Amino acid sequence: MLISLVVPCYNEEESMPLFYREASRVAAEMKQSHGADFEFIFVDDGSRDGTLKVARQLHDADPRVRYVSFSRNFGKEAGIYAGLKAAKGDYVATLDADLQDPPALLPKMLDALLTGDWDCAATRRTTRKGEPPVRSWFAHKFYQIINRMGDTEIVDGARDFRLMSRRMTDAVLTLSEYNRFSKGIFSWVGFRTKWFDYENIERVAGKTKWNFWSLFRYSIEGIVGFSTAPLVFAALVGVIFCIAAFCGIVFVAVRALLFGDPTSGWPSMICILLLCSGVQLFCLGIVGEYLSKTYLEVKHRPIYIAQETEADRDARRH
């Protein structure tokens, strides 16, 4: 039984050795308790520090360590996809290098899959201790909005840390879309998922790569990728304003017939024009977001470009 650990990394030079040490400890325990072998797949997402150098060193010291290095930064979603493609395991786990996803949960997660009742063991945070309250509030609202808009349920607090059967992993890989939102993809493919709760854990080293703006863009990616409700909303707003405009025309016509046509009221007219124009631009922006995603998809650009793998390094050395 082979278990693949997929670890996307972006500027994680400090965290990687600590992660490898902890994951190796867990792997040794699971070798004795479950007879499981491991491979560690680090995906260097175009890091600017020594992440690739650390990956090379770990591979030289331990042949179980494999890596894929991108030609530039393609994003975490591309890193997860590349790691899943490279994974050879009967079971495949995705987790972060900063140890916010504790490898110590892997034995329990594997036990759940070995019962045959589940195809995926996933994790979710019960608390967001250590995060700014504003960001936590927006994150909670995001899950409420996307679950209300889309047909795919995404669990509040869900992490990318999960252990999947080979069957589910292959199903995820069939979704080779360019605009990726892994949490939605994991949910969309279905399969039976058992959830494991744990409290938020701080990073062991380094700084988070996520700021408010990047998280906001990520949330838009998820909503657009798994719901067409914003388009329906834009159409509904258009209908409402058409009805309001028709009622306004009737009102102005009746008032002019009964009381004449006063010239006052231009400030309110300007405000109404600005409101209607703003709503039109907002709806146009929604349509444009979907159009831009379609534009990127039809180009059929690769999700990532690999610059180096451990196989390339071994071939050069021999």
N, C-alpha and C positions, 0 to 999 in steps of 0.2 A: 504494500500500500504506500503510494507516494503522495505527499501533500506539498503543493506549491504555494509559497508565500509571495504574493505580488506586492511590491512596495514602490509606489511612485515617489520620486524624490526631486525636489527643486531647492537647491542651496541647503542641503542637509548634511554637510560635511561633518558637523559636530555630532549630529544625532545618529548617524548610521552605525558607528562602532558600538554605541550603547544599545541600539536596537538589535544588532547582530548578536551581541553578548546575551541579551535577554531571550531572543528567539532561539538561540542555540541551546540555552538551558532548558527551555520548554521542549525543544525537539528531542533532547536527550531523555527527558522524562517520558515523552510519548513513545520513544523508541522502546523503552522498557515496558510501559503499560499497554500500548496498543500495537507494537511492532511496526510503527510507521516510520518511513524514511521521509526526508525533507529536501526541498530545494528552495533557495532564496533567490528571487528575481528582483533586482533593483533596477528601476527605470529612471535613468537620469534625464530629466526634462529640460535639457539645455541649460544646466546650472552654470553659474558664473564663479562658483568657488571650487573647492577641490573634491566635489562629490564623485566625479568620474575617477579621480585618482584613488579615492578610498574604495570604490567598487573594484577597481583593478587589484588593489592590495588584498582585499577580502577574497577575491577569486583565486589569487595566487596562493593564499594560505589555506583555502578551503574550496575544493572543486564543487561542492554543493552550491556555492554562490555563483549565480549567473547575472548578467546585466545587459541592458539595452540602453544605449546612449543616443539621444536625439541630436539632429543637426542644429536645432534651435529649440526655443521654448514653444511647445505646442499645447500646453495646458494639462492639468491633472487628468481630465477625462481621456485625452489621448494616451496618457501614461498608463491608465488602468487598462485601456483596450490593448495596448501593446504588450503589457504584462500577461493578460489573459491569453493572447495569441501565442506567446512564448511558453506558457505553462504546459507541462507534460503530466501533471499530477492527476491522480484519480479524484482528488479533492483539491479545490483551489480557493485560497483565501486572499482577500484584498485588505490591506491595512496600511496606516501611515507610519513613517519612519520616526516620528517624534514621540512614540510610545503613548500617545493619547488613546490609541487603540491597544489595550493590554494583551500581549500574546498569551498571558496566563489563562485567558478564557478559552483558548483553543481546545484543550482536552474535553471540556463540557460541550463545546460546540460539535466536536467530532462524535462524542457519545450520542448526541441527538440524531445525527445523520446515520449512524450505524444501526439505529433501531429500524430504519427503513420507512419510518413514518414521515420523514422530512427530507426535502432536497436542498434546503438552505438553512443555515443558522446565522441570523443577523443580530446586530447589536443596536441599542439605542440608549442615549443618555437620559437619565431621569432628572438631572439637574444641569444647569449651565453655570455653575459656580466658577468664578474667575473671569467670566466674560462681562463686558460692559452691559448694564441693564438695557440700554436702548437697543443694542444689537440683538440681545436675547428676545426682546419684545417683537422686533421686526421679524426675527426668525420664526417665532411662534405664529405670527400673523401670516407669514408666507405659507406655512403648512396648511393653515385654515383656508386660505384663498385657493391654493392649487387643488386641494381635495374637494372644494366646493365647485370648482370650475371643470375639473377633469374627471374622466371615468376611472383613472388609475389612482389607487389610494397610496399615498406616501406617508408613512408613519412619522409623527412628530418626534423629532430628536433622533431620527435614524442616522446612523453613521455608514460610511462606505465599508466599514469593517464587517466582513461576513465570510463564511465558509460555505462553498457551494459544491455540489456534486458535479461530476464530469458532464452529466446530462444537462444540467442547468447552465454550466459554463459554455458548452457548445451552443445552446440556445441564445445566450447573450451575444456570442460572437456572430450569429447570423444577422444581427442588427448592426450593420456597418455604416450607419448614417454619419455624416460629417459633423452635424451639430448634435453633440451628445450630452445627455443628462443622466448619469449612471443610476442615481436613485430611482428615477422614473423607469429606466430600462429594466432594472432588477425587478421592479414591481410589475411592469407590463408583461414580461415573459411568463408570469404566473409562477407555478410550482409552490409547493407547501413550504412555508417559512416559519421557523420557531424563533421567537425573539428573546434576547438576553439583555436585561437591564443592568446598567452600572452608572455610577456617579462620574461626573466630569473629572478628567485627569489633566493636570497642567503639562505643558511640553517639558521634556527633559533638557533640551538645549535649543539654541537658536531662537528665531523670531517667526511668528506666523506670517504667511505670505498673503493672507486674506485681510483686506480692509473693507470698509463699508461699501465702497463703490464696486469692488470686485464681487462682493456677495450679492449686491443688487443686480448686477449684470447676470450673475449665475442664476438668480431667481427668475429673471425675465426669460433666460434660456429654458428653464424648466417649464414655465407656464406656456410659452409659445410652442415648445416641443411636445407637450402632452395635453393641450387643450385648444380648441377653437372658439372657446367662449368669448374671448376678447373681440373676435370678429362679429359675433352675434350681438355683443354689447354695443359695438360701433353702429351696427345697422339699427338696433333698437333706439339708440340716441338720435339717429337721423330721422326715424319715424316720429319720435316725440317732438322734435323741433319742427318738422313739417306740419304736424297737427297744430302746434302752438302758433306757427306763422299763419296758417289758414284762419285760425280763430282771431289772431291779431288783425288780419286784413278785414274780416267781417266787422270787428269792433270799430276799426277806424272808419270804414265806409258808413256804418250806421251812425256813428258820432258826427261825421261830416254832414250827413243828411239832416240830422235832428238839430245840431248845435252849430253848424258851420265848420270851417276848416281853420282852426287857430294855428299860428306858426310857432307857438312855444312848444317846448318839449324836446328840443334837439339834444340836450345832454343825455336824457334817458335813451334816445335813439342811438347815440354813439355807444353807450354802454351795451345796449342790446347787440349792436353790430360787432363790437369787440368780443362779446360772449359767444355769439354764433361763429365768428371766425376762429376763436380759440377751440371751440368744440370740433369744428371741421378739421383743423390742423391736428388735434388730438386723435381723432378717428383715422385721419390719413396716416398718422404715425403708427397706429396699430396695424393698418394694412401694410404699410411699408416694412414693418418688422417681419411679418410673415413672408412678404415678397423677398426680403433680403435673405432669409433662411432658404427659400426655394432657389434663389440665385446661386447660393453657395453649394447647395446640394447638386444641382444640375451640372456644375463644373466638374464633378467627380474627382476632386483633388484628394490625394491621400490624406488619411487622418494624421499620419506622422511620417517622418523620414528618419530612419535609423542611420546614425553615423558610424557606430561601432557596437559590436557585441562581444561577449567573451569568446565566441567561436572565432571571430576575426582575429582577436589577440592571440589565441592559441595557434592559429594557422600561421601568423607572422613569425611566431617564436620557433616554430618547427620548420 
